[in-house]
Amino acid sequence: MATPTPHDLTYYQASIPVFIRALNNLSALLHKAVAFAAEQGIEESQLVNARLAPDMFSLARQVQSASDAAKSCAARLSGGDIPSFPDTETTFAQLQARIAKTIAYLDGLSAEQFAQSGAKPIVMNMRGTAKTFTGYDYLFRLALPNLFFHITTAYDILRNQGLAIGKSDYLGSFE
C-alpha cells in the first residue's frame, strides 16, 4: 500500500494497519516473556497474572483489553458487529491465540467498509451514560489512546517483572 498523503488518509489506513502493527508488537513482547520465564525458572502464570498495582488489571487483562479496543473500534467504524471473545485466557499461548484471532478479524475488513466512518455517530455506554462520538472523535480521542494505554501497560508490567525490553521492542521493526 502506498503511503497516503495527509489529505487523503482514510479511516481504514488510520486504524487497521496501526492496530495490526501494535498487536504484532504486543505478540513479540509476549514471546520474549515466555523465553524470560523459561530462562529464569519463573512460572508463566506469575507473569500472566502480574499487575503494576493491586487495583490495576493483570497482564492477561491488558492483552484482552488491547484486543477488545482494536476489534471494537474496527467493528464500529466499519459498521459491523463486534466479535465477542470470552476473557478466559490464562496462558501465554492462549493470549497469543487471542491476538492472532483479533488480527485475523482485522485482516478480513476492507477499506471500502470504512468509507463513511468519520461522520458516523458512534454511541457507547460509558460508566452508565450514553455517549455519542463522531467516528473521528471515537478513533482519535478514545480508541487509539485506549489501545495504546493497554499495550503500554502490558509492556510496563513485563518490564517491572524484570524482562529486559526497551523502546525498540515496544515500537517494533520499521522494515
C-alpha positions, -999 to +999 in steps of 0.1 A: +000+000+000+014+034-009+019+059+018-011+083+018-006+120+017-022+139+047-052+150+027-062+115+016-056+094+047-086+071+052-101+058+084-091+024+074-054+035+070-055+053+103-069+023+122-064-012+108-027-011+099-020+007+132-040-019+152-023-048+135+012-034+140+006-027+177-009-061+182+021-078+164+045-058+187+025-069+217+028-105+205+065-101+202+067-089+238+048-119+249+072-142+230+101-126+249+082-131+282+079-168+275+116-171+269+123-149+300+101-171+322+119-203+310+154-188+314+146-175+350+126-206+361+095-184+366+060-199+363+043-183+333+013-177+354+033-154+376+038-131+346+004-136+331-012-126+364+013-098+373+000-062+378+016-029+384-007-021+413-034-041+432-062-022+417-050-025+381-057-051+355-033-081+352-011-087+321-037-111+307-065-085+311-043-058+295-038-081+264-076-088+264-083-051+266-060-043+237-077-069+216-111-055+226-100-020+218-089-029+183-117-052+173-144-029+188-132+002+171-128-016+137-163-030+140-179+003+150-162+022+122-169-004+096-205-008+106-201-045+116-209-065+147-182-065+174-168-100+176-172-115+211-142-132+226-146-146+261-119-133+285-107-167+296-071-167+286-047-178+314-016-187+295+008-170+270-003-195+243-039-185+248-031-148+248-011-153+216-042-171+201-064-142+211-040-117+194-039-139+163-077-141+162-080-103+165-055-097+137-074-122+115-106-103+121-089-070+113-073-085+082-108-095+069-120-059+068-118-039+036-111-002+031-144+002+015-162-007+048-147+024+063-158+049+036-182+069+058-165+064+092-156+100+100-191+114+104-207+082+116-223+085+150-208+061+175-229+056+206-214+039+236-224+033+272-196+048+293-200+042+330-238+041+327-241+071+305-248+071+267-220+090+250-221+098+213-189+104+193-183+111+156-162+085+140-133+109+141-135+117+178-141+080+186-110+069+167-086+096+176-098+106+211-108+073+225-100+041+206-063+048+197-054+061+231-072+032+248-054+006+226-020+022+234-028+026+271-033-012+274-003-022+253+019+003+272+006-011+305+013-047+293+049-036+284+053-019+318+041-050+336+066-071+318+094-046+323+085-043+360+088-081+363+124-080+351+120-086+314+149-067+296+129-049+269+131-013+257+116+012+234+126-006+203+107-037+215+076-016+220+079+002+186+089-030+167+106-032+134+103-005+107+111-028+078 
